[in-house]
């Protein structure tokens, strides 16, 4: 399952790169969004389109990959991305501005283990010598930056580094735990609650703002419909759906 899910994630990234440039003839605005938002935004999209009769399209991928695609000319009307790093990339490339960017969501860092695991570790410190740990790679995923910052804050990065198995993104880390290929995986709470094949081990307790996952929305080549959809994300209906999926505002 791990290999299948990881392969699917990589294929999605490749297909996204190839195909989004072939879908510019439609008037339906294209919104690029972090892969960790696919379930919740798909539900919100359905509600929005039913209520307004407007249509939007999504390209879901890793946030850094999305930023790189747009900088390299991929069409986009708006983005909803995880972490400040991909937003900063877009700002430096004059694709958007900080004043146009709005923080809309936060998430929670957790550790999960396979559903059949009997291990009882309750903190990151207790994971030293506790087996392999899947973690999103900070190079490819903003989630990895948050987990790396958490390990640094707790002075555990060097101690746990030999056990860490880097993955493309959060979903790939989750898949590693689902398959039993690792003893633990560091993932977002919202991803953890989607899987019956893992159990929550513990919430990662930290103090610094750099360890608090954030999502940002920003127009790129904005239009009336994509602007309206970004505004809809602040509505009571959208907030209720976000909360149901484990996000906080």
C-alpha positions in Angstrom: 0.0 0.0 0.0 2.9 2.3 0.8 4.5 1.8 -2.6 1.2 2.2 -4.4 0.3 5.4 -2.6 3.7 6.9 -3.0 3.8 6.0 -6.6 0.4 7.6 -7.0 1.6 10.8 -5.3 4.6 11.0 -7.6 2.5 10.3 -10.7 0.0 13.1 -9.6 2.9 15.5 -9.4 4.2 14.5 -12.9 0.7 14.6 -14.5 0.0 17.9 -12.9 3.1 19.4 -14.4 2.2 18.1 -17.9 -1.5 18.7 -18.0 -2.3 22.0 -16.3 -0.8 23.8 -19.2 -3.3 22.1 -21.5 -6.4 23.3 -19.6 -6.3 27.0 -20.1 -9.0 27.3 -22.7 -11.8 27.0 -20.2 -13.3 29.9 -18.4 -13.4 27.9 -15.2 -10.7 29.3 -12.8 -7.9 27.1 -11.8 -6.9 27.0 -8.1 -3.8 25.2 -7.0 -4.0 23.7 -3.5 -1.8 21.7 -1.1 -2.3 17.9 -1.4 -3.3 17.8 2.3 -6.4 19.8 1.5 -7.8 17.5 -1.2 -10.6 15.9 0.9 -11.8 19.1 2.6 -11.6 21.4 -0.4 -13.4 18.8 -2.6 -16.3 18.9 -0.1 -16.3 22.7 0.1 -16.1 22.9 -3.7 -19.3 20.8 -4.0 -21.2 23.1 -1.5 -19.9 26.2 -3.2 -20.9 25.2 -6.7 -24.3 24.1 -5.5 -24.9 27.4 -3.7 -23.5 29.8 -6.3 -23.7 27.9 -9.7 -20.1 29.0 -10.2 -17.4 26.4 -11.1 -13.8 26.1 -10.0 -11.1 23.6 -10.8 -8.3 22.3 -8.6 -4.8 21.1 -9.1 -3.7 19.3 -5.9 0.0 18.8 -5.3 2.9 19.5 -2.9 2.9 23.2 -2.1 6.6 23.8 -3.1 6.0 21.9 -6.4 3.0 24.2 -7.1 5.0 27.3 -6.4 7.7 26.1 -8.8 5.2 25.2 -11.5 3.6 28.7 -11.3 6.9 30.4 -11.4 7.8 28.4 -14.5 4.6 29.6 -16.3 1.9 27.2 -15.2 -1.6 28.9 -15.4 -3.2 29.8 -12.1 -5.9 32.0 -10.8 -5.3 31.4 -7.1 -3.4 29.2 -4.6 -4.1 27.7 -1.2 -0.8 26.4 0.1 0.8 25.0 3.2 3.5 27.0 4.8 5.1 30.4 4.2 8.0 29.1 2.1 6.0 28.5 -1.2 4.2 31.8 -0.7 7.6 33.6 -0.3 8.7 31.9 -3.6 5.7 33.3 -5.4 6.2 36.8 -3.9 9.9 36.9 -5.0 8.7 35.9 -8.5 6.2 38.8 -8.5 3.3 36.3 -8.8 1.5 37.7 -5.7 2.1 39.9 -2.7 2.1 39.5 1.0 -0.7 42.0 1.3 -2.9 39.8 -0.9 -2.1 36.7 1.1 -4.4 35.6 3.9 -3.8 32.9 6.5 -6.9 30.8 6.6 -6.2 27.6 8.5 -3.9 25.9 11.0 -3.2 22.2 11.6 -1.7 20.1 14.4 1.5 18.0 14.3 1.0 14.4 15.5 2.7 11.0 15.6 0.9 7.9 14.4 1.7 4.2 14.4 0.3 1.2 12.6 -3.2 0.1 13.7 -1.9 -3.2 15.0 1.1 -1.7 16.9 1.3 -2.2 20.7 4.0 0.3 21.2 3.2 2.9 23.9 5.6 5.8 23.3 4.0 9.2 24.2 6.5 11.8 23.3 9.1 12.5 20.5 11.9 12.0 23.1 10.7 8.5 23.8 11.0 7.7 20.1 14.8 7.6 20.3 15.8 4.0 19.4 12.1 3.1 18.9 12.4 2.1 15.2 12.0 3.8 11.9 10.1 7.1 11.7 8.6 8.4 8.4 8.7 12.2 8.1 7.9 14.5 5.2 11.1 15.7 3.6 11.7 19.5 4.4 13.1 19.9 0.9 9.9 18.8 -0.8 7.1 19.5 1.7 6.4 22.4 4.0 5.1 19.8 6.5 8.7 18.6 6.8 9.8 22.1 7.7 7.4 22.1 10.6 8.5 18.7 11.9 12.1 19.7 11.5 11.6 22.8 13.5 9.8 20.8 16.2 12.8 18.4 16.4 15.2 21.3 16.6 13.2 23.0 19.3 13.3 19.8 21.4 17.0 19.2 20.6 16.1 15.9 19.0 17.0 16.3 15.4 20.5 14.8 15.5 19.3 12.1 17.9 16.5 10.9 15.7 18.1 11.6 12.3 19.4 8.0 11.9 15.8 6.7 12.3 14.1 9.1 10.0 12.8 7.9 6.6 12.1 11.0 4.5 9.0 11.0 2.3 7.7 13.1 -0.5 4.8 14.6 1.6 2.5 13.9 4.5 0.4 11.4 2.7 3.4 9.3 1.8 4.6 9.4 5.5 1.1 8.2 6.5 1.2 5.4 3.9 4.5 4.2 5.4 2.8 3.8 8.8 -0.3 2.2 7.2 1.8 -0.5 5.6 3.8 -1.2 8.7 7.1 -0.2 7.0 7.9 2.2 9.9 7.2 2.1 13.6 5.9 5.7 13.6 5.1 8.5 11.1 5.0 12.2 11.8 1.9 13.7 10.0 -0.8 16.3 10.2 -3.7 15.5 12.5 -6.1 16.0 9.6 -4.3 13.2 7.6 -4.2 10.9 10.6 -7.9 11.0 11.2 -8.6 9.9 7.6 -7.0 6.5 7.9 -8.4 3.4 9.7 -5.0 1.8 9.3 -3.1 3.9 11.8 -3.7 5.0 15.4 -2.8 8.3 17.0 0.2 7.9 19.2 0.5 11.5 20.6 0.2 15.1 19.7 3.6 16.8 19.3 3.9 19.5 22.0 6.0 22.6 21.0 6.1 26.3 21.8 7.5 28.1 18.8 5.4 29.6 16.0 7.6 27.9 13.4 6.0 24.5 14.5 2.4 25.6 14.0 1.3 24.5 10.5 -0.5 27.3 8.6 -2.3 27.5 5.2 -2.4 30.6 3.1 -4.7 31.7 0.3 -3.6 34.1 -2.4 -4.8 35.3 -5.8 -2.4 34.9 -8.7 -4.2 35.9 -12.0 -7.3 36.6 -10.0 -10.8 36.8 -11.4 -14.2 37.3 -10.0 -15.0 33.6 -9.4 -11.7 32.6 -7.8 -11.9 35.7 -5.6 -15.4 34.7 -4.6 -14.3 31.2 -3.8 -11.4 32.4 -1.6 -13.9 34.6 0.2 -16.3 31.6 0.6 -13.5 29.8 2.5 -14.2 32.3 5.4 -17.9 31.6 5.4 -19.7 29.7 8.3 -20.4 26.8 5.9 -16.7 26.4 4.9 -15.6 26.8 8.5 -17.9 24.0 9.7 -16.4 21.7 7.0 -12.9 22.6 7.9 -13.6 21.9 11.6 -15.1 18.5 10.7 -11.9 17.6 9.0 -9.8 18.5 11.9 -8.5 22.0 10.8 -8.7 25.1 13.0 -9.0 28.7 11.9 
